[in-house]
Amino acid sequence: MIDYEFLRFVWWILIIVLLIGFSVTDGFDMGVLTLLPFEGKKEVEKRIMINTIAPHWDGNQVWLLTAGGAMFAAWPIVYSVSFSGFFIAMILVLGALFFRPVGFEYRGKVESTAWRKWWDFGLFLGGFIPSVVFGVAIGNLLEGVPFHFNELMQATYTGTFWGLLNPFALLCGILSCAMLTTHGANWLQMKTTDALRARSQKISEVGAIITLILFVIGGIWLYFKNGFVLTSEVNPYGPSNPMGKDVVMQAGAWFNNYNSHPVLYIFPLIAIIAPIFNVIFSKANRNGWAFFSSALTMLGIITTFAIAMFPFIMPSSTNPGMSLLMWDATSSQLTLTIMFVLALIFTVILLAYTIWAYIKMFGRIDANYIESGKNPTY
């Protein structure tokens, strides 16, 4: 059987990869929908925007489902605590995502401007709300989540929904929205023509700068905030028990991993440099490279967050000693082994399908494509 410590670390990496995959793929869907009521000046332009993502959104959604399923199987304690603490926020996300498939199908069923505007607003919510909530969730993980366990290992969440909307978490939510909206604008650069493409370029350039500024502000703010430090040994081969360790809170502790291993600063550096290249490539009409730059931005930001928190997955602000680590919040060795084998198989299938779908749908969409009636469109 595969080494237990190795499996725990590998699943930490796999969850991060799945989150990056979701951000890069479904991220531009959310970005395009966030821009829908504002960037599309004419009805045909809005239809173009919708049809750039229509062939891909449901396949991209698989990344989120896979990440959620993987978290349930690999980190069951984290899954249960997060659904207890973030329940209302997750219901908001699910409710917003509901508008996506229904909005695509029903938007064009009635020849009414008011009807379409309402569905445009629903599709906007389907992009905007998840973009913000995912960032707010990350901000709260860095703040620490108010939960603790009793002697029966039952988790109790002591916070409120409004407590999640603290200033630092809101900054992370705005950063997430700016990052994904920029990515969506870069997608539209690659997939559209004429005035719509020109507006997308400008939005991409402004969005990349805003993303860079917010990331730097967030990093400076985080440096002066309390982070979590593990002060006792944890057996990487032992059974999962989040109550058998000592944890303290220290100012600037989220930078400890970077200060101990300076080579890791390459990831926040990527998050700073990539938006600059995004602007450069966008101005040079290198749309594919601009899209690649925003994808790199997301890789840099998500990895920066993950490394800062390592080995913490969900710190507890109520009782830091009950924080969840990658060493003490995982499933059994057998479960991780089976899941690892399945992940190797199905992740390859997912990647192959994704690449095939993008190759088949390669090319730009213009007004003639929409209005000709020769192609099935929304």
Disulfide bonds with the S-S distance in Angstrom:
none
